[in-house]
């Protein structure tokens, strides 16, 4: 059992849905992103997704692309991202942290070294958007052997033939991408999401959380109402990019978590 497993089990016992929030590590600088990260649990965040900056973020829209650019220009690295996790863990040993990003920085570091360092820092799970199930031997299986969850994305274009393959070796939770395209585009609709969540649950016992296109407390409530939780990323990152203070960002995050927890 990982922190992710424990968190979802506890939420289920309480009859609550999960609120997952994403920020980019090092955006616009380490101090600001760490201040937001440290304040997330008190703002109602159940699982933290920490973006790993990368030069070619193909799945991300302009908001998160710009966040990655700001972080990289500020000198953010994989090591500094892990250092952020270690610093967070000095004050919080319970909140799950998922690193979300692309395979290249991990490959460059070396999978074995990366997994040892990530586990030591306190990372609980990985979302690596450019590694399909056919490449599970690269990172997914070693990560799970190291005690970390490997969380997979399912999308509206993941058909019934492909879905069981996507679910193979997935653990922690399933991240359902509610809309086709990049992050920050469009708005998720609960009526569209509900049958897709049911389709995933027919082939997996894992919790299903829904992200992409969730931007308001009302949307967080509606989407969490038809899933096991919801993810908000671009709407939070946009406020960081606009120069809001950590306190202002965390106040917004609290409205989103309140929405998800009302579901």
C-alpha positions as CSV (number, residue, x, y, z in Angstrom):
1,X,0.0,0.0,0.0
2,X,1.3,3.4,-1.0
3,X,0.3,6.8,0.3
4,X,-1.9,7.0,-2.8
5,X,-3.7,3.8,-2.0
6,X,-4.1,4.8,1.6
7,X,-5.5,8.2,0.7
8,X,-8.1,6.8,-1.7
9,X,-9.1,4.1,0.8
10,X,-9.6,6.8,3.5
11,X,-11.6,9.0,1.2
12,X,-13.8,6.1,0.3
13,X,-14.4,5.3,4.0
14,X,-15.4,8.9,4.5
15,X,-17.7,9.0,1.5
16,X,-15.6,11.7,-0.1
17,X,-14.2,12.3,-3.5
18,X,-10.6,13.1,-4.2
19,X,-9.2,16.5,-5.2
20,X,-6.0,16.4,-7.1
21,X,-4.1,19.6,-7.9
22,X,-1.2,20.2,-10.3
23,X,1.6,22.8,-10.2
24,X,4.8,23.0,-12.2
25,X,7.9,22.5,-10.1
26,X,10.0,25.7,-10.1
27,X,7.3,28.0,-11.6
28,X,8.0,30.9,-11.5
29,X,10.8,30.0,-9.0
30,X,11.5,27.4,-6.4
31,X,10.5,29.5,-3.4
32,X,7.1,30.3,-4.9
33,X,6.2,26.9,-6.1
34,X,7.4,25.3,-2.8
35,X,5.2,27.8,-0.8
36,X,2.2,26.8,-2.9
37,X,3.1,23.1,-2.6
38,X,3.4,23.3,1.2
39,X,0.1,25.0,1.5
40,X,-1.8,22.6,-0.7
41,X,-2.8,20.0,2.0
42,X,-4.4,22.7,4.2
43,X,-6.2,24.0,1.1
44,X,-7.9,20.6,0.8
45,X,-5.6,18.9,-1.8
46,X,-5.7,15.2,-1.4
47,X,-3.0,14.3,-4.0
48,X,-0.3,16.7,-5.3
49,X,0.7,16.4,-8.9
50,X,4.1,18.0,-9.4
51,X,5.1,18.8,-13.0
52,X,8.6,18.0,-14.1
53,X,9.7,20.7,-16.5
54,X,10.6,19.6,-20.0
55,X,11.6,21.4,-23.2
56,X,9.1,19.6,-25.4
57,X,5.8,19.0,-23.5
58,X,3.7,17.7,-26.3
59,X,0.6,16.9,-24.3
60,X,0.4,20.4,-22.6
61,X,-1.3,23.5,-23.7
62,X,0.1,27.0,-23.7
63,X,-0.5,27.6,-20.0
64,X,1.5,24.7,-18.8
65,X,4.1,25.0,-21.6
66,X,4.8,28.5,-20.4
67,X,5.0,27.3,-16.8
68,X,7.6,24.8,-17.9
69,X,9.6,27.5,-19.8
70,X,9.5,29.8,-16.8
71,X,10.8,27.0,-14.6
72,X,13.6,25.9,-17.0
73,X,14.7,29.5,-17.5
74,X,14.9,29.8,-13.7
75,X,17.3,26.9,-13.6
76,X,14.8,24.2,-12.6
77,X,16.2,20.6,-13.0
78,X,15.1,17.1,-12.2
79,X,17.4,17.1,-9.1
80,X,15.9,20.4,-7.9
81,X,12.4,19.0,-8.3
82,X,13.3,16.0,-6.2
83,X,14.9,18.4,-3.7
84,X,11.5,20.2,-3.5
85,X,9.8,16.9,-2.7
86,X,12.4,16.2,0.1
87,X,11.8,19.7,1.5
88,X,8.0,19.2,1.5
89,X,8.4,15.8,3.2
90,X,10.1,17.5,6.2
91,X,6.7,18.9,7.2
92,X,4.3,16.4,5.6
93,X,4.8,12.7,5.5
94,X,1.2,11.8,4.5
95,X,0.1,13.7,1.4
96,X,0.8,11.7,-1.8
97,X,3.0,13.3,-4.4
98,X,2.9,12.2,-8.1
99,X,5.6,13.4,-10.5
100,X,4.0,14.1,-13.9
101,X,6.1,14.7,-17.0
102,X,8.0,13.1,-19.8
103,X,10.4,10.2,-20.1
104,X,13.5,12.0,-21.5
105,X,14.7,13.6,-18.2
106,X,14.3,10.3,-16.4
107,X,16.0,8.3,-19.2
108,X,18.9,10.8,-19.1
109,X,19.4,10.3,-15.4
110,X,19.1,6.6,-15.6
111,X,16.0,4.7,-14.5
112,X,17.6,2.8,-11.6
113,X,19.2,6.0,-10.2
114,X,16.0,8.1,-10.8
115,X,13.8,5.6,-9.0
116,X,16.1,5.3,-6.0
117,X,16.4,9.1,-5.7
118,X,12.6,9.6,-6.2
119,X,11.8,7.0,-3.6
120,X,14.3,8.5,-1.1
121,X,12.8,12.0,-1.7
122,X,9.3,10.8,-1.0
123,X,7.7,10.5,-4.4
124,X,4.7,8.1,-4.4
125,X,3.7,7.8,-8.1
126,X,4.6,8.7,-11.7
127,X,2.6,9.9,-14.7
128,X,4.8,9.7,-17.7
129,X,2.6,10.7,-20.6
130,X,4.9,9.6,-23.5
131,X,5.5,6.0,-22.4
132,X,2.8,3.6,-23.8
133,X,2.0,0.2,-22.2
134,X,4.1,-1.4,-24.8
135,X,7.2,0.1,-23.1
136,X,6.3,-1.0,-19.5
137,X,9.6,-2.7,-19.1
138,X,11.3,0.7,-19.5
139,X,9.9,2.4,-16.3
140,X,6.5,1.2,-15.3
141,X,7.5,-2.3,-14.0
142,X,10.7,-1.1,-12.3
143,X,8.8,1.8,-10.7
144,X,6.2,-0.6,-9.2
145,X,9.0,-2.9,-8.0
146,X,10.4,0.1,-6.2
147,X,7.1,0.7,-4.4
148,X,5.8,3.5,-6.6
149,X,2.5,3.7,-8.4
150,X,2.5,4.0,-12.1
151,X,-0.6,6.0,-13.1
152,X,-1.9,5.8,-16.6
153,X,-4.0,8.1,-18.7
154,X,-7.1,7.0,-20.5
155,X,-8.8,9.3,-23.1
156,X,-12.0,9.6,-25.1
157,X,-10.1,7.9,-27.9
158,X,-9.1,4.9,-25.8
159,X,-11.5,2.3,-27.3
160,X,-12.7,-0.9,-25.7
161,X,-10.1,-2.9,-27.5
162,X,-7.2,-0.7,-26.2
163,X,-8.5,0.0,-22.7
164,X,-7.5,-3.4,-21.1
165,X,-4.0,-2.9,-22.4
166,X,-3.8,0.6,-20.9
167,X,-5.0,-0.7,-17.6
168,X,-2.4,-3.5,-17.4
169,X,0.2,-2.6,-14.8
170,X,-1.6,0.6,-13.9
171,X,-1.8,1.3,-10.2
172,X,-2.8,4.0,-7.7
173,X,-5.6,5.5,-9.8
174,X,-6.6,6.0,-13.4
175,X,-6.4,9.5,-14.8
176,X,-9.2,10.0,-17.3
177,X,-8.6,12.8,-19.8
178,X,-12.0,14.3,-20.2
179,X,-11.5,16.0,-23.6
180,X,-9.4,15.3,-26.6
181,X,-6.4,17.6,-27.2
182,X,-4.0,19.4,-24.9
183,X,-4.3,20.6,-21.3
184,X,-6.2,23.7,-20.7
185,X,-8.4,23.3,-23.8
186,X,-12.2,23.2,-23.6
187,X,-14.3,22.4,-20.6
188,X,-15.1,19.0,-19.1
189,X,-18.8,18.0,-19.1
190,X,-20.1,15.6,-16.5
191,X,-22.7,14.1,-18.8
192,X,-19.9,13.1,-21.3
193,X,-17.6,11.9,-18.5
194,X,-20.0,9.6,-16.6
195,X,-20.3,6.8,-19.2
196,X,-16.5,6.9,-19.8
197,X,-15.8,6.5,-16.1
198,X,-18.3,3.5,-16.0
199,X,-16.5,2.0,-19.0
200,X,-13.1,2.2,-17.2
201,X,-14.6,0.8,-14.0
202,X,-15.8,-2.2,-16.0
203,X,-12.2,-3.3,-16.6
204,X,-10.5,-1.9,-13.5
205,X,-11.0,-1.7,-9.7
206,X,-8.9,1.4,-9.5
207,X,-10.2,4.8,-8.6
208,X,-10.9,7.0,-11.6
209,X,-10.1,10.7,-11.4
210,X,-10.9,13.1,-14.2
211,X,-8.8,16.0,-15.4
212,X,-8.3,18.4,-18.3
213,X,-11.0,21.1,-18.7
214,X,-11.9,21.5,-15.0
215,X,-11.5,25.2,-14.2
216,X,-14.1,26.2,-11.6
217,X,-15.4,25.0,-8.2
218,X,-18.7,24.2,-9.9
219,X,-17.0,22.1,-12.5
220,X,-14.9,20.3,-9.9
221,X,-18.1,19.4,-8.0
222,X,-19.9,18.2,-11.2
223,X,-17.0,16.1,-12.4
224,X,-16.2,14.6,-9.0
225,X,-19.8,13.7,-8.8
226,X,-19.5,11.2,-11.6
227,X,-16.0,10.0,-10.8
228,X,-13.8,9.2,-7.8
229,X,-12.2,12.6,-7.9
230,X,-11.1,15.4,-10.2
231,X,-7.8,17.1,-11.2
232,X,-7.2,20.8,-11.7
233,X,-4.0,22.0,-13.3
234,X,-4.1,24.8,-15.9
235,X,-6.5,27.0,-13.9
236,X,-4.1,27.0,-11.0
237,X,-1.0,27.4,-13.1
238,X,-2.6,30.3,-14.9
239,X,-2.9,32.2,-11.6
240,X,0.7,31.5,-10.8
241,X,1.7,32.7,-14.2
242,X,-0.3,35.9,-13.7
243,X,1.8,36.7,-10.6
244,X,-0.7,35.9,-7.9
245,X,0.9,35.3,-4.5
246,X,1.0,31.8,-2.9
247,X,-1.8,32.8,-0.5
248,X,-4.0,34.0,-3.4
249,X,-3.3,30.8,-5.4
250,X,-4.1,28.7,-2.3
251,X,-7.3,30.6,-1.7
252,X,-8.4,29.7,-5.2
253,X,-7.3,26.0,-4.7
254,X,-9.5,25.9,-1.5
255,X,-12.6,26.9,-3.5
256,X,-11.8,24.1,-6.0
257,X,-11.3,21.5,-3.3
258,X,-14.4,22.6,-1.5
259,X,-16.3,22.0,-4.8
260,X,-14.8,18.5,-5.3
261,X,-15.5,17.5,-1.7
262,X,-19.1,18.6,-1.9
263,X,-19.7,16.0,-4.7
